[in-house]
Amino acid sequence: MVVNIAAYHFAVIDDPPTLAARLRERAEALQLRGTALVAPEGINLFLAGAAPAIDALLDELRTDPRLAGLTAKYSHSRVQPFARLKVKLKREIIAFRRDGGSPLHGRAPSVTPDTLARWLDQGHDDAGQRVVLLDTRNREEIGYGSFENALTLPIDNFTELPEALAPHREELRDATVVSFCTGGIRCEKAALWLRADGMDNLLQLDGGILGYFERVGARHYDGGCFVFDERVALDPQLRPLHDAAA
């Protein structure tokens, strides 16, 4: 069984090439495949391999004080879903291209999967406000599934989100808006930036859809969650849509 992880961590990285070289060396030695992005604002990992190898890499990365808080979301497949290992240097670990979007000194308020599920069960948050779910992913991803009745936007790139959301902001003023994405990384940026732009009723879903699947499962979710490898999507039980040996 192959272990798949999605992991990111925002931190000030003053030596991205050094960290990328070290990450590549260890991942190659551990026979891991996937994609690792390193930028001045942190790291973003999509990796797969044997469980001991995954654990060894994460343990080693966490010895770096900058990455001590690195957490991962796990799923499994019968076959390796990546063709090779790619380690890339980037300006951002998720491109948003707006000043003030990197959560290096604090993050936007969040809601846990269990709390969100309870709010959706009761039809409002704990203050009696209606809850609107905001999907920050692109239209291709949304095609594989999303939360029931979520606000989805016709975007192809994450950088288009603020402009696409602008026409809806007035109608959302009386709601508690919960933003979500695959694993949480996009909402770390979008929620922080949008709140600074005056949308102070916006929260982010901790752990994204994958974290929700881990804690809650399929409640209030329709379909699967697109992932960026040969599995294509995961269902709410974190099973791959495509797994060649299944």
Secondary structure, 3 states (H helix, E strand, C coil): CEEEEEEEEECCCCCHHHHHHHHHHHHHHCCCEEEEEEECCEEEEEEEECHHHHHHHHHHHHCCHHHCCCEEEEEEECCCCCCCEEEEECCCCCCCCCCCCCCCCCCCCEECHHHHHHHHHHCCCCCCCEEEEEECCCHHHHCCEEECCCECCCCCCHHHHHHHHHHHCHHHCCEEEEEECCCCHHHHHHHHHHHHCCCCCEEEECCHHHHHHHHCCCCCEEECEECCCCCCEECCCCCECCCCCC
